[in-house]
Each structure stands twice: as C-alpha cells, then as structure tokens.
Amino acid sequence: MTTISVMIPAYEEEKNLENAVDSVLNAMGLPQITDYEIIIFDDGSEDRTGEIADEIALSNPKIKVIHNETNMGFGYNYVKGVEMAKMEYYCLFPGDNENEGESFKEILSHIGEADMVLSYTSNMEVRKLKRRIISRIYTWLVNYLFTINPRIKYFNGINIYKTSLLREVGIDTYGFGFNVEIIIRMIRNGYSYIEVPAIIKPTQKSSALKISNINSVGIMLIKLMIEDFKGIKKNE
C-alpha cells in the first residue's frame, strides 16, 4: 500500500510537459501505488506551459497546478511541494521529460526497500562532456567531504523519500543542491538507501551549470560541513 506525491517543475516546457505528465500517470498504474497526486509548478514560464498545465489538471482531479509569478528554480518548487504534499512518499519528475517513463516505473517499484530510493543515470554518455566531467567531480567531492561509504553514484536523480522524513530533517536551501542536503542529513540520522539505475533522454537545455546554481551549491556544502563540525542532527 503506497501513496505518492509527484512534483513536476516546469519552466517553459510547453513542448514537453504533457509527455512528462503522461510518463508519470503511466507509472501510477503500478499495483503497489494505491493513490497519488501530481503537483505541477509552472515556474514563471512566458510560453504556454501554464495554460497547458491548467488544461491537463481539468482532466484529472489528482493534478494540481501552482503558478509562480517569476522563475524560482528547482529547489524552491521542491520545498513548496513538500509543504503541500498529502501522500506518504514524495519525488520530483522533471517537466522536460528527460527521464524515461519505464525507468521511472522501475524506481517506483523499489519503494519500501529502504528509507531512500536514489536513482543514478546509467547512460551518462548522452550528456555533453563538460557536464559529465563537472557531475563526476561534484559527486566525488560530496562523497569525499562527508565520508560516504559506500560511495553514492549520483545525487541529483529522481529520488524518493518519505514525506515525513523530508519534513523531519528539513530543507534549508532553495538552490540546486537540495538533494545533497537531504541525503547527507538523512545519512547522518541513520536512514538507509538503495540505488537504482535510470535511463535519460538527451536534452538541449540545462540550468545545472548556471553560475547562480554553482554558487548556491557551494554555500550549501559549506553549511553542511559546519553542521558536521558541530555535530548537528536536524531532527534533534
């Protein structure tokens, strides 16, 4: 018996949003999923993303749409979705429909096997070389800084957490590194994880390497290191 809230962030995704929602709805047909909700964040889009999201929601009462007046970013939408979520589990599915629907179903099928279900990209070669190199360095650095053993393969995939645990450990960053913050805090508190491979499709755009995202990740890592130094556990 599993219920899940799926948050879909969408910034100018008029060409992809409908397919992303279809991928999620198809996965909701798994026998272990007994109820769900989909929360779409139209993140200040200037194209037809918001209009399309509203049209999709009219056809399904389990779909809600939030319209941000300006672009707030993944982390902000993620945190607001956690605050709104009504189901036992919570995850993000990108509005660009980068993730293969069948891989999403596979990730969902592992719910309950550990406190965290973490996915990692198994076909990273579809991404540009620059992004692959930076991603590898970032992953290595986080594992090294926080002495994670065994090493986590990837931090920013489609990860599934219990909604109650997300609220317990807290998410302080609205930046790109929110998944790292969550994972590090949960590991500190003794929560378990499993890793599941996932396939992605090539995409033409990515906000991952924006200077603002890189800066926010740096600030978040420093904050987590300070917490480690002080021996802070966010649920205490």
PAMILUM-264043 format. One record per residue: x, y, z of N, C-alpha, C, O in turn. Coordinates in steps of 0.001 Angstrom, whole numbers, plus 500000, padded with zeros to 6 digits. Layout:
XYZXYZXYZXYZ ...
//
This chain:
500855498806500000500000500000500000500884501236500000501465501586501027 500988501889498867501879503033498735501136504209498126500425504052497134 501299505390498719500759506611498130501916507574497890502867507612498670 501835508343496821502973509190496459502530510527495872501569510606495106 503254511568496249503108512892495655504257513080494674505422512921495040 503935513417493436504956513657492416504914515131492033503896515625491550 506027515830492252506110517239491904506793517381490546507875516835490329 506161518112489642506724518344488310507035519827488154506114520632488013 508314520208488175508674521603487921508769521844486418509353521040485691 508199522943485958508180523193484520508421524666484230507608525523484576 509533524942483599509838526309483166509961526317481651510924525795481090 508973526916480995508928526998479541509085525617478906509979525370478096 508179524734479309508188523350478831506923523030478052506378521934478181 506449523973477244505210523745476508505296522541475565504279521917475263 506501522214475103506664521086474190506813519749474908506663518694474292 507105519786476201507432518561476927506499518209478072506425517049478477 505784519200478599505037518983479845503992517876479729503881517031480616 503239517880478653502181516873478514502754515460478515502201514556479141 503870515280477804504508513961477782505071513587479153505033512421479545 505595514582479885506108514311481236504981513823482138505144512852482876 503837514502482075502686514084482891502224512693482484501885511880483344 502207512409481191501814511070480724502753509998481280502314508915481665 504058510314481318505030509357481871504723509059483331504784507909483767 504391510108484084504064509928485500502766509146485654502694508216486457 501751509513484898500458508826485007500593507344484651499963506498485286 501391507029483664501614505636483294502235504859484455501870503711484709 503181505498485158503830504840486299502880504656487469503056503745488278 501881505509487562500919505396488669500050504146488544499300503816489463 500149503456487416499401502219487236500048501012487891499493499914487834 501217501189488517501851500080489229500928499572490336500285500373491014 500851498250490530499912497700491515500157498174492940499218498242493733 501421498507493288501711498930494656501331500390494928501300500814496083 501042501162493867500628502556494040499120502586494225498370502333493283 498681502891495425497248502875495705496597504252495595495380504349495437 497385505303495675496861506648495484498029507578495157499180507292495488 497718508677494512498767509608494113498198511011493950496985511211493893 499097511960493878498763513318493454499946513835492643501091513447492873 499655514706491703500691515346490892500584516852491108499519517446490936 501702517451491487501732518894491721502641519518490664503858519330490695 502048520255489734502813520904488673503108522342489082502204523096489442 504381522711489021504767524100489253505114524742487914506137524419487309 504262525648487456504594526487486309505495527592486848505027528537487482 506787527459486588507769528289487285508072529603486554509194529844486110 507037530442486444507214531743485818507402531674484317508057532540483738 506841530664483679507007530496482225506344531630481454505313532165481860 506966531983480327506399533006479452505801532413478189505257533138477355 505900531087478042505258530422476909503914529849477360503303530394478280 503441528782476751502123528226477065502165527149478150501185526426478330 503260527031478864503381525984479887502246526058480907501616525044481209 501986527244481434500940527388482443499567527032481911498781526374482593 499278527467480694497987527158480077497823525666479865496759525108480133 498881525016479381498839523567479167498662522830480488497906521861480566 499362523289481529499233522660482854497798522743483357497271521775483904 497170523892483173495776524057483615494842523139482837493909522572483406 495087522993481548494254522101480724494406520651481191493425519911481259 495632520252481510495869518887481994495135518653483308494527517601483508 495195519641484206494573519493485528493055519384485442492433518744486290 492452519999484430490998519930484281490517518501484034489377518154484343 491412517676483471491018516306483125491266515301484245490892514134484127 491903515754485342492256514819486414492283515552487753493140516409487967 491358515227488656491304515938489942492508515676490849492680516360491858 493336514697490502494526514410491305495721515290490908496799515193491495 495512516139489911496580517026489434496284518456489868495186518968489646 497278519100490491497157520490490920498213521310490198499275520796489847 497924522575489981498875523455489307499132524678490177498200525312490672 500400524995490354500819526201491053501532527096490040502427526639489330 501142528364489973501763529302489046502646530270489824502146531079490605 503950530190489612504871531169490199504917532409489299504996532293488076 504867533567489902504898534795489114506249534989488433506319535535487332 507314534546489082508656534625488500509327533256488627508865532392489374 510401533077487901511134531813487939511863531674489276512727532486489607 511507530642490038512053530448491381513069529313491455513858529258492398 513064528419490491514050527348490458513593526045491094512621526008491849 514325524965490767514001523611491223513837523531492737512843523012493244 514841524060493452514846523896494901513644524516495572513043523904496455 513283525720495170512111526405495733510856525572495491510078525328496414 510664525143494258509477524358493934509448523041494698508393522590495145 510617522434494841510707521168495576510243521344497018509434520562497517 510763522377497685510419522620499087508940522945499235508285522438500146 508410523778498358506990524125498430506122522899498179505054522754498774 506587522017497294505853520777497056505819519884498279504797519261498570 506938519817499004506972519048500253505960519604501246505270518848501931 505876520907501319504927521535502244503478521199501882502626521062502761 503211521069500592501850520803500122501488519326500108500308518981500169 502470518458500030502249517035499772501330516378500801501442516619502003 500427515548500302499470514847501162499725513343501225499099512639502016 500634512855500401500859511417500319502071510985501143502840511822501616 502232509675501308503276509134502183504680509359501615505612509662502360 504830509211500298506126509377499657506110510598498739505057511096498343 507323511060498415507434512289497622508609512153496666509658511619497025 508420512645495444509534512697494497509297513785493467508203514338493359 510345514079492715510307515060491637510463514339490310511288513435490175 509661514748489327509827514270487957509953515503487068508997516271486961 511117515721486417511339516956485668510351517163484520509994516226483806 509921518409484366508954518746483329509502518683481923508735518743480962 510830518564481774511405518438480429511287517023479890511687516752478758 510739516118480698510540514716480309511847514043479899511870513169479032 512934514470480543514243513883480251514304512416480644515002511632480001 513592512042481679513687510686482220512749509727481505511587510053481258 513247508564481178512443507535480525511333507067481465511573506808482644 510128506965480934508985506558481744509151505190482368508757504977483515 509738504249481617509918502895482150510938502886483283510808502111484230 511946503740483190512915503845484283512242504407485535512533503974486650 511347505369485347510616505927486485509789504835487169509747504764488397 509148504007486392508379502898486965509283501955487757508906501471488824 510471501701487228511419500828487918511846501427489250511942500713490248 512103502728489272512470503401490526511343503264491543511578502923492702 510121503530491100508968503445491998508776502037492553508318501865493683 509123501046491764508898499660492191509748499274493395509486498251494028 510774500084493727511652499785494862511250500528496139511945500433497151 510151501254496101509699501947497307509492500942498429508906499878498225 509975501287499606509816500435500774511011499546501048511100498957502126 511941499429500098513119498591500301514170499282501163515043498623501727 514089500598501264514991501375502119514312502715502404513274503029501821 514904503501503303514317504801503623514407505772502454513550506641502293 515457505619501630515627506449500441515842505562499226516628504615499274 515145505866498142515404505210496859516074506262495983515438507229495564 517370506064495708518164507031494955518444506474493567518886505333493431 518192507271492539518466506804491185519738507445490652520088508566491022 520418506723489783521606507261489132521505507009487627520956505997487190 522034507929486857521967507848485404522920506779484895524126506846485134 522378505801484198523200504687483710523712504917482290524567504171481815 523202505935481614523656506241480247524115507698480167523652508465479323 525032508059481059525503509443481160526118509945479852526267511153479665 526476509032478945527119509441477695526211510304476812526699510943475880 524904510336477085524009511171476270524154512654476614523674513510475871 524810512964477731525021514353478111526343514876477548527233514096477208 526460516183477454527669516795476938528839516503477864528676516342479074 530037516437477260531236516064478003531479516998479189531829516536480275 531300518294478997531540519256480065530667518960481273531137518985482411 529407518684481023528506518404482136528860517085482817528746516965484036 529292516093482030529671514809482619530869514969483538530913514386484621 531841515761483101533045515964483913532697516680485216533134516271486292 531910517750485115531547518503486319530711517642487257530867517715488476 529824516826486691528992515947487510529837514933488271529578514665489445 530840514370487612531721513396488272532521514044489399532680513469490476 533023515252489132533792515963490159532895516275491349533291516081492499 531704516752491076530749517103492131530405515873492981530406515940494210 530115514760492318529760513531493033530923513059493902530734512704495065 532137513057493324533315512650494088533518513563495289533795513083496388 533384514873495095533626515840496161532668515643497325533087515656498483 531400515462497032530414515285498112530701514002498879530677513990500110 530976512911498145531310511653498827532541511808499711532591511271500818 533538512547499216534782512742499969534558513630501188534990513289502289 533894514755501003533709515716502097532936515114503265533202515431504425 531983514248502952531105513735504013531341512254504300530527511605504957 532459511724503804532915510361504102531780509353503931531473508579504837 531173509382502757530065508468502480530635507140501984531381507101501005 530278506061502663530781504739502325529669503710502535529188503570503660 529242502987501497529785503021500143529431504310499405528446504977499720 530250504637498428530102505881497686528779505917496926528406504944496270 528077507038497016526849507232496256527205507586494813528086508410494566 526514506958493867526848507115492451526398508456491882527048509004490992 525291508982492391524713510199491812523748510783492834523054510045493534 523706512092492917522869512732493932521598513362493370520604513483494086 521617513763492105520528514592491579519580513856490648519031514449489720 519387512578490891518433511824490091517020511943490652516747512767491525 516134511106490134514787511017490704514906510203491983515079508985491940 514814510868493100514961510230494402513629510232495126512871511199495054 513352509155495816512071509022496519512321508957498015513128508164498500 511610509807498726511747509882500177510356509823500821509352510170500198 510324509380502071509092509535502829508870511018503103509791511723503517 507670511480502875507359512896503090507633513300504528508133514397504777 507316512440505468507522512755506887508997512937507212509352513774508041 509871512149506555511309512272506806511851513572506219512729514200506811 511336513978505064511751515258504484511427516407505429512230517322505616 510253516345506015509863517407506948510652517320508246510882518331508911 511062516121508601511812515921509841513231516484509746513673517209510638 513944516152508669515328516605508560515422518055508097516411518735508373 514400518526507398514378519917506963515182520157505694516193519498505448 514720521105504899515422521519503679515558523032503754514565523759503717 516794523495503860517028524923504035517386525640502746517289526865502669 517799524890501737518255525545500509517184525534499434516484524538499252 517063526643498726516223526697497539517066526522496278516561526642495162 518357526237496466519270526113495346519272524726494745518480523862495121 520196524527493788520250523299493001520679522086493824520415520951493427 521332522306494956521873521199495734520946520635496793521415520018497749 519646520830496650518724520389497711518786518883497943518632518426499076 519013518099496874519075516646497054520268516243497911520160515346498747 521403516901497706522577516608498533522279516929499993522614516146500882 521660518063500241521318518437501607520438517376502263520667516986503408 519437516916501529518526515897502063519279514604502352519172514051503446 520036514126501376520715512840501504521727512857502644521778511916503436 522535513917502739523534513996503796522862514000505159523302513295506067 521817514772505311521131514834506609520468513508506964520452513120508132 519927512815505980519304511527506276520352510473506636520135509666507540 521484510477505933522554509537506268523066509804507676523300508863508434 523244511067508039523665511421509405522733510818510447523167510390511517 521436510792510114520456510322511072520207508820510988519291508296511621 521029508137510205520991506680510188519995506062509236519732504862509318 519430506851508331518460506300507395519173505562506263520265505947505843 518541504501505782519151503635504772518800504088503356517867504866503155 519563503589502373519266503917500982519638502757500075520492501933500400 518978502717498939519361501832497850519509502690496605518944503781496527 520275502195495622520473502929494377519939502117493204520160500910493113 519232502802492310518578502156491178519018502851489892518953504078489814 519467502102488876519861502735487615518668503295486863517566502752486930 518901504396486141517835505025485363518387505502484034519555505876483933 517541505487483016517918505923481685517307507290481418516138507530481719 518116508190480845517615509509480481517705509691478974518419508966478280 516953510692478481516991511055477065517845512310476892517946513114477818 518459512488475728519236513716475501518334514939475568517221514914475043 518793515998476200518059517263476236518966518373475743520190518283475838 518354519417475216519113520515474632519453521606475639520358522409475410 518727521636476754518959522717477709519147522151479096518647521073479420 519875522895479913520069522527481313520456523765482085521240524592481617 519891523883483285520231525028484143521280524646485189521648525465486032 521756523402485132522645522894486184523929523692486315524453523841487419 524453524213485190525757524860485216525672526386485285526664527074485043 524493526915485613524382528358485813525240528781487006525367528046487986 525824529971486909526664530476487995525884530541489301526419530218490362 524621530957489230523803531052490452523632529694491104523637529592492330 523478528641490295523341527290490844524646526811491467524644526200492535 525757527091490796527060526688491319527341527387492644527832526766493587 527030528679492715527230529433493958526375528888495094526846528749496223 525114528578494793524216528085495841524662526721496352524520526419497537 525208525891495446525726524578495851526924524755496776527042524052497780 527806525684496448528970525935497300528572526377498696529128525899499685 527619527281498780527143527763500078526509526625500875526722526504502081 525724525789500182525076524662500850526094523677501403525931523188502521 527154523373500632528181522435501088528917522978502312529213522229503243 529211524275502312529868524883503473528972524776504708529443524478505806 527692525021504516526749524932505637526682523511506192526645523320507408 526667522524505313526623521133505771527915520740506485527879519986507458 529053521245506011530322520952506684530364521571508078530900520973509011 529801522766508218529722523403509537528832522581510464529148522405511641 527721522081509930526847521226510735527586519968511182527454519537512327 528360519385510275529153518205510630530143518526511747530291517769512706 530809519652511602531800520065512602531163520238513980531764519914515005 529935520757513980529241520993515253528464519772515730527913519760516831 528430518741514880527697517513515259526200517706515282525505517130516119 525697518518514362524265518844514348523501517766513600523905517332512521 522395517341514186521426516487513506520108517265513458519598517699514491 519567517436512259518454518359512091517161517908512747516250518719512918 517055516643513118515815516218513755515908516237515272514980515790515946 517017516751515832517155516775517281516719518134517821516760518360519030 
//
